[in-house]
């Protein structure tokens, strides 16, 4: 499935993201949004943050912020990455089980 299938959901989440961060008392210093799909078919929306966030890294990566983002984005998994820049990753596709029932 193409990541374009998730474009409408990604657009809604992208529009909401700044407001959700602001509600958490954080400046919505967003540089850009990137929609992509993995080889496994997982669709991800990456919210790339501006470099000025580095000074407040702990606040942006706080578990409470991630939890509130997940709730505000209707249960979509949200993670924060510090490697090669700062970004949030939002899983748009359904969570896939790592193992089928026959492998457990």
MOPAC internal coordinates of N, CA, C and O (Angstrom, degrees):
PM7 1SCF
backbone

  N    0.0000 0     0.00 0     0.00 0    0    0    0
  C    1.4425 1     0.00 0     0.00 0    1    0    0
  C    1.5278 1   108.47 1     0.00 0    2    1    0
  O    1.2310 1   121.04 1   -38.75 1    3    2    1
  N    1.2786 1   115.62 1   141.25 1    3    2    1
  C    1.4592 1   120.93 1  -178.62 1    5    3    2
  C    1.5236 1   110.95 1   -81.85 1    6    5    3
  O    1.2310 1   121.10 1   -33.50 1    7    6    5
  N    1.3295 1   115.50 1   146.50 1    7    6    5
  C    1.4629 1   120.61 1   177.06 1    9    7    6
  C    1.5309 1   110.85 1   -61.23 1   10    9    7
  O    1.2310 1   120.49 1   157.98 1   11   10    9
  N    1.3358 1   116.67 1   -22.02 1   11   10    9
  C    1.4657 1   120.15 1   178.83 1   13   11   10
  C    1.5264 1   111.77 1   -61.00 1   14   13   11
  O    1.2310 1   120.46 1   155.02 1   15   14   13
  N    1.3246 1   116.72 1   -24.98 1   15   14   13
  C    1.4599 1   121.53 1   176.77 1   17   15   14
  C    1.5329 1   110.00 1   -60.06 1   18   17   15
  O    1.2310 1   120.40 1   149.38 1   19   18   17
  N    1.3198 1   116.83 1   -30.62 1   19   18   17
  C    1.4605 1   122.73 1  -177.81 1   21   19   18
  C    1.5216 1   113.30 1   -93.38 1   22   21   19
  O    1.2310 1   120.03 1  -178.25 1   23   22   21
  N    1.3143 1   117.55 1     1.75 1   23   22   21
  C    1.4658 1   121.03 1  -176.76 1   25   23   22
  C    1.5294 1   113.51 1   -56.64 1   26   25   23
  O    1.2310 1   118.69 1   134.39 1   27   26   25
  N    1.3405 1   120.10 1   -45.61 1   27   26   25
  C    1.4752 1   118.17 1   178.87 1   29   27   26
  C    1.5336 1   112.75 1   -59.76 1   30   29   27
  O    1.2310 1   119.86 1   136.01 1   31   30   29
  N    1.3149 1   117.88 1   -43.99 1   31   30   29
  C    1.4722 1   121.02 1   178.60 1   33   31   30
  C    1.5171 1   110.45 1   -64.91 1   34   33   31
  O    1.2310 1   120.06 1   139.76 1   35   34   33
  N    1.3256 1   117.49 1   -40.24 1   35   34   33
  C    1.4663 1   121.31 1   179.27 1   37   35   34
  C    1.5238 1   110.69 1   -62.81 1   38   37   35
  O    1.2310 1   120.30 1   140.68 1   39   38   37
  N    1.3273 1   117.04 1   -39.32 1   39   38   37
  C    1.4628 1   120.37 1   179.60 1   41   39   38
  C    1.5296 1   111.59 1   -65.36 1   42   41   39
  O    1.2310 1   120.55 1   138.85 1   43   42   41
  N    1.3291 1   116.56 1   -41.15 1   43   42   41
  C    1.4631 1   120.62 1   178.62 1   45   43   42
  C    1.5265 1   110.04 1   -63.61 1   46   45   43
  O    1.2310 1   120.73 1   135.07 1   47   46   45
  N    1.3305 1   116.22 1   -44.93 1   47   46   45
  C    1.4631 1   120.08 1  -179.76 1   49   47   46
  C    1.5263 1   111.31 1   -66.62 1   50   49   47
  O    1.2310 1   120.21 1   139.98 1   51   50   49
  N    1.3043 1   117.20 1   -40.02 1   51   50   49
  C    1.4632 1   120.98 1   178.94 1   53   51   50
  C    1.5306 1   110.38 1   -61.94 1   54   53   51
  O    1.2310 1   120.20 1   138.89 1   55   54   53
  N    1.3238 1   117.23 1   -41.11 1   55   54   53
  C    1.4621 1   120.43 1   179.29 1   57   55   54
  C    1.5238 1   111.82 1   -66.92 1   58   57   55
  O    1.2310 1   120.37 1   147.24 1   59   58   57
  N    1.3296 1   116.90 1   -32.76 1   59   58   57
  C    1.4613 1   121.34 1  -177.27 1   61   59   58
  C    1.5268 1   112.95 1   -83.22 1   62   61   59
  O    1.2310 1   119.93 1   156.56 1   63   62   61
  N    1.3120 1   117.74 1   -23.44 1   63   62   61
  C    1.4632 1   121.76 1  -168.99 1   65   63   62
  C    1.5263 1   113.23 1   -59.26 1   66   65   63
  O    1.2310 1   119.87 1   134.13 1   67   66   65
  N    1.3099 1   117.85 1   -45.87 1   67   66   65
  C    1.4719 1   120.92 1  -179.10 1   69   67   66
  C    1.5194 1   110.99 1   -59.08 1   70   69   67
  O    1.2310 1   120.58 1   135.08 1   71   70   69
  N    1.3075 1   116.50 1   -44.92 1   71   70   69
  C    1.4554 1   120.74 1  -179.93 1   73   71   70
  C    1.5170 1   112.68 1   -64.32 1   74   73   71
  O    1.2310 1   120.57 1   141.63 1   75   74   73
  N    1.3247 1   116.51 1   -38.37 1   75   74   73
  C    1.4627 1   120.62 1   179.20 1   77   75   74
  C    1.5215 1   110.01 1   -65.34 1   78   77   75
  O    1.2310 1   120.06 1   136.78 1   79   78   77
  N    1.3290 1   117.50 1   -43.22 1   79   78   77
  C    1.4647 1   120.25 1   177.40 1   81   79   78
  C    1.5233 1   110.59 1   -62.86 1   82   81   79
  O    1.2310 1   120.24 1   137.61 1   83   82   81
  N    1.3198 1   117.14 1   -42.39 1   83   82   81
  C    1.4636 1   121.09 1   179.81 1   85   83   82
  C    1.5267 1   110.60 1   -61.94 1   86   85   83
  O    1.2310 1   120.08 1   141.28 1   87   86   85
  N    1.3322 1   117.45 1   -38.72 1   87   86   85
  C    1.4677 1   121.11 1   177.24 1   89   87   86
  C    1.5282 1   111.60 1   -62.52 1   90   89   87
  O    1.2310 1   120.50 1   154.77 1   91   90   89
  N    1.3346 1   116.65 1   -25.23 1   91   90   89
  C    1.4609 1   121.89 1   178.58 1   93   91   90
  C    1.5283 1   111.75 1   -86.76 1   94   93   91
  O    1.2310 1   120.59 1  -176.88 1   95   94   93
  N    1.3326 1   116.47 1     3.12 1   95   94   93
  C    1.4622 1   120.94 1  -179.87 1   97   95   94
  C    1.5189 1   112.96 1    81.80 1   98   97   95
  O    1.2310 1   120.39 1  -162.21 1   99   98   97
  N    1.3355 1   116.86 1    17.79 1   99   98   97
  C    1.4682 1   121.78 1  -178.65 1  101   99   98
  C    1.5157 1   110.56 1  -109.33 1  102  101   99
  O    1.2310 1   120.60 1   -35.18 1  103  102  101
  N    1.3280 1   116.46 1   144.82 1  103  102  101
  C    1.4598 1   120.11 1   173.80 1  105  103  102
  C    1.5186 1   108.49 1   -72.33 1  106  105  103
  O    1.2310 1   119.88 1   -51.37 1  107  106  105
  N    1.3148 1   117.83 1   128.63 1  107  106  105
  C    1.4685 1   120.64 1   179.37 1  109  107  106
  C    1.5283 1   111.35 1   -78.47 1  110  109  107
  O    1.2310 1   121.05 1  -107.69 1  111  110  109
  N    1.3059 1   115.59 1    72.31 1  111  110  109
  C    1.4658 1   122.33 1  -176.48 1  113  111  110
  C    1.5301 1   109.79 1   -86.80 1  114  113  111
  O    1.2310 1   121.26 1  -110.93 1  115  114  113
  N    1.3070 1   115.20 1    69.07 1  115  114  113
  C    1.4649 1   121.93 1  -176.27 1  117  115  114
  C    1.5244 1   109.27 1   -93.43 1  118  117  115
  O    1.2310 1   120.96 1   -50.70 1  119  118  117
  N    1.3177 1   115.77 1   129.30 1  119  118  117
  C    1.4537 1   122.04 1   179.27 1  121  119  118
  C    1.5358 1   111.10 1   -86.06 1  122  121  119
  O    1.2310 1   120.97 1   133.41 1  123  122  121
  N    1.3465 1   115.75 1   -46.59 1  123  122  121
  C    1.4711 1   119.89 1  -179.70 1  125  123  122
  C    1.5274 1   109.49 1  -168.24 1  126  125  123
  O    1.2310 1   121.61 1   -10.53 1  127  126  125
  N    1.3318 1   114.52 1   169.47 1  127  126  125
  C    1.4600 1   122.48 1   175.89 1  129  127  126
  C    1.5220 1   108.17 1  -117.91 1  130  129  127
  O    1.2310 1   120.64 1   -38.44 1  131  130  129
  N    1.3351 1   116.39 1   141.56 1  131  130  129
  C    1.4613 1   121.05 1   179.40 1  133  131  130
  C    1.5234 1   108.15 1  -132.31 1  134  133  131
  O    1.2310 1   120.37 1   -56.52 1  135  134  133
  N    1.3278 1   116.90 1   123.48 1  135  134  133
  C    1.4575 1   122.77 1   175.99 1  137  135  134
  C    1.5175 1   107.96 1  -102.74 1  138  137  135
  O    1.2310 1   120.59 1   -50.97 1  139  138  137
  N    1.3319 1   116.48 1   129.03 1  139  138  137
  C    1.4546 1   119.97 1  -178.55 1  141  139  138
  C    1.5214 1   110.57 1  -146.96 1  142  141  139
  O    1.2310 1   121.05 1   -13.17 1  143  142  141
  N    1.3086 1   115.60 1   166.83 1  143  142  141
  C    1.4565 1   121.90 1   178.19 1  145  143  142
  C    1.5194 1   108.79 1  -132.22 1  146  145  143
  O    1.2310 1   120.66 1   -41.90 1  147  146  145
  N    1.3288 1   116.34 1   138.10 1  147  146  145
  C    1.4593 1   121.01 1   179.00 1  149  147  146
  C    1.5205 1   110.20 1   -84.00 1  150  149  147
  O    1.2310 1   121.01 1    -9.36 1  151  150  149
  N    1.3165 1   115.67 1   170.64 1  151  150  149
  C    1.4666 1   120.52 1   177.45 1  153  151  150
  C    1.5248 1   111.30 1   -62.28 1  154  153  151
  O    1.2310 1   120.25 1   151.84 1  155  154  153
  N    1.3289 1   117.13 1   -28.16 1  155  154  153
  C    1.4725 1   122.15 1   178.30 1  157  155  154
  C    1.5140 1   111.88 1   -76.89 1  158  157  155
  O    1.2310 1   120.20 1   170.05 1  159  158  157
  N    1.3181 1   117.22 1    -9.95 1  159  158  157
  C    1.4491 1   120.72 1   179.74 1  161  159  158
  C    1.5145 1   114.74 1    95.97 1  162  161  159
  O    1.2310 1   120.15 1  -171.07 1  163  162  161
  N    1.3371 1   117.31 1     8.93 1  163  162  161
  C    1.4605 1   120.52 1   176.62 1  165  163  162
  C    1.5262 1   109.26 1   -78.34 1  166  165  163
  O    1.2310 1   120.77 1   -47.61 1  167  166  165
  N    1.3282 1   116.13 1   132.39 1  167  166  165
  C    1.4641 1   121.21 1   178.13 1  169  167  166
  C    1.5268 1   108.69 1  -101.24 1  170  169  167
  O    1.2310 1   120.79 1   -50.67 1  171  170  169
  N    1.3310 1   116.09 1   129.33 1  171  170  169
  C    1.4659 1   122.70 1  -177.71 1  173  171  170
  C    1.5159 1   110.11 1  -125.64 1  174  173  171
  O    1.2310 1   121.10 1   -40.11 1  175  174  173
  N    1.3244 1   115.51 1   139.89 1  175  174  173
  C    1.4583 1   122.19 1   168.73 1  177  175  174
  C    1.5186 1   106.44 1  -107.20 1  178  177  175
  O    1.2310 1   120.44 1   -62.16 1  179  178  177
  N    1.3232 1   116.76 1   117.84 1  179  178  177
  C    1.4600 1   121.37 1   176.65 1  181  179  178
  C    1.5256 1   108.32 1   -98.24 1  182  181  179
  O    1.2310 1   121.49 1   -51.20 1  183  182  181
  N    1.3257 1   114.75 1   128.80 1  183  182  181
  C    1.4576 1   122.07 1   177.47 1  185  183  182
  C    1.5247 1   105.50 1  -106.45 1  186  185  183
  O    1.2310 1   120.99 1   -80.27 1  187  186  185
  N    1.3228 1   115.70 1    99.73 1  187  186  185
  C    1.4626 1   122.08 1  -175.10 1  189  187  186
  C    1.5218 1   108.19 1   -83.04 1  190  189  187
  O    1.2310 1   121.35 1   -55.42 1  191  190  189
  N    1.3201 1   115.03 1   124.58 1  191  190  189
  C    1.4539 1   121.05 1  -176.77 1  193  191  190
  C    1.5256 1   111.12 1   -92.69 1  194  193  191
  O    1.2310 1   121.14 1   -28.08 1  195  194  193
  N    1.3104 1   115.42 1   151.92 1  195  194  193
  C    1.4593 1   122.79 1   176.01 1  197  195  194
  C    1.5318 1   109.16 1   -65.40 1  198  197  195
  O    1.2310 1   120.21 1   -31.17 1  199  198  197
  N    1.3181 1   117.21 1   148.83 1  199  198  197
  C    1.4718 1   121.88 1  -178.79 1  201  199  198
  C    1.5226 1   113.52 1   -60.37 1  202  201  199
  O    1.2310 1   119.39 1   158.22 1  203  202  201
  N    1.3265 1   118.76 1   -21.78 1  203  202  201
  C    1.4597 1   120.26 1  -178.84 1  205  203  202
  C    1.5316 1   112.22 1   -67.77 1  206  205  203
  O    1.2310 1   119.79 1   169.62 1  207  206  205
  N    1.3142 1   118.01 1   -10.38 1  207  206  205
  C    1.4664 1   122.64 1   176.96 1  209  207  206
  C    1.5294 1   110.94 1   -69.41 1  210  209  207
  O    1.2310 1   120.06 1   156.72 1  211  210  209
  N    1.3403 1   117.49 1   -23.28 1  211  210  209
  C    1.4709 1   121.13 1  -177.99 1  213  211  210
  C    1.5231 1   112.77 1   -49.20 1  214  213  211
  O    1.2310 1   119.76 1   142.86 1  215  214  213
  N    1.3118 1   118.06 1   -37.14 1  215  214  213
  C    1.4517 1   121.55 1  -178.17 1  217  215  214
  C    1.5258 1   113.66 1   -68.94 1  218  217  215
  O    1.2310 1   120.48 1   164.29 1  219  218  217
  N    1.3289 1   116.68 1   -15.71 1  219  218  217
  C    1.4650 1   121.56 1  -176.77 1  221  219  218
  C    1.5268 1   111.03 1  -128.12 1  222  221  219
  O    1.2310 1   121.41 1  -148.85 1  223  222  221
  N    1.3066 1   114.91 1    31.15 1  223  222  221
  C    1.4623 1   121.84 1  -173.06 1  225  223  222
  C    1.5210 1   113.80 1   -51.98 1  226  225  223
  O    1.2310 1   119.98 1   133.43 1  227  226  225
  N    1.3218 1   117.65 1   -46.57 1  227  226  225
  C    1.4597 1   120.57 1  -177.29 1  229  227  226
  C    1.5242 1   112.06 1   -60.87 1  230  229  227
  O    1.2310 1   120.16 1   143.67 1  231  230  229
  N    1.3162 1   117.30 1   -36.33 1  231  230  229
  C    1.4629 1   120.42 1   179.87 1  233  231  230
  C    1.5265 1   111.32 1   -66.92 1  234  233  231
  O    1.2310 1   120.02 1   137.41 1  235  234  233
  N    1.3312 1   117.57 1   -42.59 1  235  234  233
  C    1.4605 1   121.41 1  -178.03 1  237  235  234
  C    1.5342 1   112.13 1   -72.58 1  238  237  235
  O    1.2310 1   120.24 1   151.32 1  239  238  237
  N    1.3228 1   117.14 1   -28.68 1  239  238  237
  C    1.4600 1   121.78 1  -177.61 1  241  239  238
  C    1.5294 1   113.05 1   -97.78 1  242  241  239
  O    1.2310 1   119.70 1  -174.58 1  243  242  241
  N    1.3179 1   118.18 1     5.42 1  243  242  241
  C    1.4664 1   121.90 1  -176.93 1  245  243  242
  C    1.5299 1   110.92 1   -59.32 1  246  245  243
  O    1.2310 1   120.24 1   -41.46 1  247  246  245
  N    1.3239 1   117.15 1   138.54 1  247  246  245
  C    1.4761 1   120.47 1   178.47 1  249  247  246
  C    1.5365 1   112.73 1   -54.46 1  250  249  247
  O    1.2310 1   119.96 1   144.00 1  251  250  249
  N    1.3168 1   117.68 1   -36.00 1  251  250  249
  C    1.4671 1   119.74 1   179.60 1  253  251  250
  C    1.5308 1   111.24 1   -65.75 1  254  253  251
  O    1.2310 1   120.14 1   143.97 1  255  254  253
  N    1.3384 1   117.35 1   -36.03 1  255  254  253
  C    1.4710 1   121.14 1   177.94 1  257  255  254
  C    1.5230 1   109.64 1   -67.23 1  258  257  255
  O    1.2310 1   120.61 1   134.88 1  259  258  257
  N    1.3259 1   116.43 1   -45.12 1  259  258  257
  C    1.4746 1   119.72 1   178.95 1  261  259  258
  C    1.5217 1   110.99 1   -62.32 1  262  261  259
  O    1.2310 1   120.36 1   138.56 1  263  262  261
  N    1.3204 1   116.91 1   -41.44 1  263  262  261
  C    1.4588 1   121.27 1   178.56 1  265  263  262
  C    1.5280 1   111.26 1   -63.48 1  266  265  263
  O    1.2310 1   120.59 1   135.91 1  267  266  265
  N    1.3193 1   116.48 1   -44.09 1  267  266  265
  C    1.4665 1   120.21 1   179.25 1  269  267  266
  C    1.5222 1   112.17 1   -66.86 1  270  269  267
  O    1.2310 1   120.24 1   143.99 1  271  270  269
  N    1.3209 1   117.16 1   -36.01 1  271  270  269
  C    1.4675 1   120.11 1   175.55 1  273  271  270
  C    1.5266 1   110.36 1   -63.76 1  274  273  271
  O    1.2310 1   120.49 1   135.55 1  275  274  273
  N    1.3303 1   116.67 1   -44.45 1  275  274  273
  C    1.4644 1   120.80 1   179.15 1  277  275  274
  C    1.5262 1   110.30 1   -59.74 1  278  277  275
  O    1.2310 1   120.38 1   134.82 1  279  278  277
  N    1.3186 1   116.89 1   -45.18 1  279  278  277
  C    1.4673 1   120.41 1   179.25 1  281  279  278
  C    1.5221 1   111.08 1   -63.04 1  282  281  279
  O    1.2310 1   120.41 1   133.66 1  283  282  281
  N    1.3227 1   116.82 1   -46.34 1  283  282  281
  C    1.4661 1   121.17 1  -177.82 1  285  283  282
  C    1.5277 1   112.29 1   -66.71 1  286  285  283
  O    1.2310 1   120.63 1   154.06 1  287  286  285
  N    1.3298 1   116.39 1   -25.94 1  287  286  285
  C    1.4722 1   121.01 1   179.77 1  289  287  286
  C    1.5303 1   110.61 1   -98.80 1  290  289  287
  O    1.2310 1   120.87 1  -149.82 1  291  290  289
  N    1.3090 1   115.94 1    30.18 1  291  290  289
  C    1.4706 1   123.67 1   172.69 1  293  291  290
  C    1.5197 1   113.53 1    59.21 1  294  293  291
  O    1.2310 1   120.72 1  -139.14 1  295  294  293
  N    1.3252 1   116.23 1    40.86 1  295  294  293
  C    1.4560 1   120.74 1   173.73 1  297  295  294
  C    1.5185 1   115.57 1    86.39 1  298  297  295
  O    1.2310 1   119.44 1  -178.01 1  299  298  297
  N    1.3112 1   118.67 1     1.99 1  299  298  297
  C    1.4687 1   120.22 1   177.61 1  301  299  298
  C    1.5307 1   109.51 1   -68.82 1  302  301  299
  O    1.2310 1   120.87 1   -46.91 1  303  302  301
  N    1.3154 1   115.93 1   133.09 1  303  302  301
  C    1.4571 1   122.33 1   179.52 1  305  303  302
  C    1.5230 1   110.20 1   -59.41 1  306  305  303
  O    1.2310 1   120.41 1   -49.69 1  307  306  305
  N    1.3523 1   116.81 1   130.31 1  307  306  305
  C    1.4633 1   122.22 1   177.95 1  309  307  306
  C    1.5208 1   107.80 1  -125.61 1  310  309  307
  O    1.2310 1   121.15 1   -51.47 1  311  310  309
  N    1.3210 1   115.41 1   128.53 1  311  310  309
  C    1.4693 1   121.56 1   176.93 1  313  311  310
  C    1.5257 1   108.49 1  -125.81 1  314  313  311
  O    1.2310 1   121.19 1   -17.75 1  315  314  313
  N    1.3281 1   115.33 1   162.25 1  315  314  313
  C    1.4627 1   121.00 1   178.56 1  317  315  314
  C    1.5173 1   107.92 1  -120.46 1  318  317  315
  O    1.2310 1   120.46 1   -47.90 1  319  318  317
  N    1.3184 1   116.73 1   132.10 1  319  318  317
  C    1.4623 1   121.73 1  -179.13 1  321  319  318
  C    1.5243 1   109.88 1  -118.02 1  322  321  319
  O    1.2310 1   121.60 1   -42.94 1  323  322  321
  N    1.3283 1   114.55 1   137.06 1  323  322  321
  C    1.4688 1   121.37 1   178.10 1  325  323  322
  C    1.5255 1   111.96 1  -108.32 1  326  325  323
  O    1.2310 1   120.21 1   177.19 1  327  326  325
  N    1.3085 1   117.20 1    -2.81 1  327  326  325
  C    1.4631 1   119.77 1  -177.12 1  329  327  326
  C    1.5278 1   110.19 1   -84.50 1  330  329  327
  O    1.2310 1   120.56 1   -46.02 1  331  330  329
  N    1.3056 1   116.54 1   133.98 1  331  330  329
  C    1.4661 1   123.55 1   178.99 1  333  331  330
  C    1.5236 1   111.26 1    54.26 1  334  333  331
  O    1.2310 1   120.58 1  -131.86 1  335  334  333
  N    1.3172 1   116.50 1    48.14 1  335  334  333
  C    1.4563 1   122.05 1  -178.17 1  337  335  334
  C    1.5180 1   110.20 1   104.15 1  338  337  335
  O    1.2310 1   121.07 1    -1.96 1  339  338  337
  N    1.3043 1   115.55 1   178.04 1  339  338  337
  C    1.4600 1   121.02 1  -178.61 1  341  339  338
  C    1.5085 1   109.73 1  -110.66 1  342  341  339
  O    1.2310 1   121.33 1   -47.33 1  343  342  341
  N    1.3367 1   115.06 1   132.67 1  343  342  341
  C    1.4571 1   118.90 1   179.97 1  345  343  342
  C    1.5122 1   110.19 1  -157.53 1  346  345  343
  O    1.2310 1   121.88 1   -28.18 1  347  346  345
  N    1.3175 1   114.01 1   151.82 1  347  346  345
  C    1.4562 1   121.42 1   167.42 1  349  347  346
  C    1.5172 1   106.67 1   -94.64 1  350  349  347
  O    1.2310 1   120.44 1   -33.00 1  351  350  349
  N    1.3129 1   116.77 1   147.00 1  351  350  349
  C    1.4595 1   122.41 1   175.56 1  353  351  350
  C    1.5152 1   107.41 1  -122.47 1  354  353  351
  O    1.2310 1   120.63 1   -55.98 1  355  354  353
  N    1.3251 1   116.40 1   124.02 1  355  354  353
  C    1.4590 1   122.37 1  -179.50 1  357  355  354
  C    1.5232 1   107.81 1  -114.87 1  358  357  355
  O    1.2310 1   120.70 1   -59.58 1  359  358  357
  N    1.3234 1   116.27 1   120.42 1  359  358  357
  C    1.4655 1   120.88 1   178.44 1  361  359  358
  C    1.5200 1   108.43 1   -79.71 1  362  361  359
  O    1.2310 1   120.36 1   -64.18 1  363  362  361
  N    1.3250 1   116.92 1   115.82 1  363  362  361
  C    1.4582 1   121.92 1  -178.82 1  365  363  362
  C    1.5267 1   111.85 1   -88.64 1  366  365  363
  O    1.2310 1   120.50 1   146.64 1  367  366  365
  N    1.3199 1   116.65 1   -33.36 1  367  366  365
  C    1.4590 1   120.49 1   179.65 1  369  367  366
  C    1.5234 1   109.59 1   -80.88 1  370  369  367
  O    1.2310 1   121.09 1   -11.42 1  371  370  369
  N    1.3024 1   115.52 1   168.58 1  371  370  369
  C    1.4670 1   120.07 1   179.06 1  373  371  370
  C    1.5177 1   109.81 1   -69.63 1  374  373  371
  O    1.2310 1   121.22 1   -32.52 1  375  374  373
  N    1.3348 1   115.28 1   147.48 1  375  374  373
  C    1.4624 1   120.69 1   176.87 1  377  375  374
  C    1.5208 1   107.51 1   -67.14 1  378  377  375
  O    1.2310 1   121.23 1   -50.39 1  379  378  377
  N    1.3199 1   115.25 1   129.61 1  379  378  377
  C    1.4615 1   120.66 1   179.76 1  381  379  378
  C    1.5141 1   109.10 1   -99.67 1  382  381  379
  O    1.2310 1   120.95 1   -41.17 1  383  382  381
  N    1.3233 1   115.79 1   138.83 1  383  382  381
  C    1.4646 1   119.57 1   175.74 1  385  383  382
  C    1.5070 1   109.27 1   -69.17 1  386  385  383
  O    1.2310 1   120.94 1   -41.60 1  387  386  385
  N    1.3092 1   115.80 1   138.40 1  387  386  385
  C    1.4744 1   120.96 1   179.06 1  389  387  386
  C    1.5218 1   111.14 1   -69.06 1  390  389  387
  O    1.2310 1   120.70 1   148.63 1  391  390  389
  N    1.3313 1   116.27 1   -31.37 1  391  390  389
  C    1.4582 1   120.28 1  -175.71 1  393  391  390
  C    1.5246 1   108.95 1  -127.58 1  394  393  391
  O    1.2310 1   120.87 1   -38.26 1  395  394  393
  N    1.2982 1   115.93 1   141.74 1  395  394  393
  C    1.4654 1   118.52 1   172.71 1  397  395  394
  C    1.5153 1   107.68 1   -78.93 1  398  397  395
  O    1.2310 1   120.08 1   -15.14 1  399  398  397
  N    1.3085 1   117.45 1   164.86 1  399  398  397
  C    1.4714 1   120.76 1  -176.93 1  401  399  398
  C    1.5217 1   112.11 1   -61.25 1  402  401  399
  O    1.2310 1   119.95 1   155.63 1  403  402  401
  N    1.3163 1   117.71 1   -24.37 1  403  402  401
  C    1.4541 1   120.38 1   179.53 1  405  403  402
  C    1.5313 1   112.29 1   -76.67 1  406  405  403
  O    1.2310 1   120.49 1   163.10 1  407  406  405
  N    1.3317 1   116.67 1   -16.90 1  407  406  405
  C    1.4592 1   120.37 1  -178.26 1  409  407  406
  C    1.5184 1   112.48 1   -95.28 1  410  409  407
  O    1.2310 1   119.90 1   168.93 1  411  410  409
  N    1.3203 1   117.79 1   -11.07 1  411  410  409
  C    1.4620 1   120.92 1  -176.18 1  413  411  410
  C    1.5078 1   111.10 1   -84.66 1  414  413  411
  O    1.2310 1   120.10 1   180.00 1  415  414  413

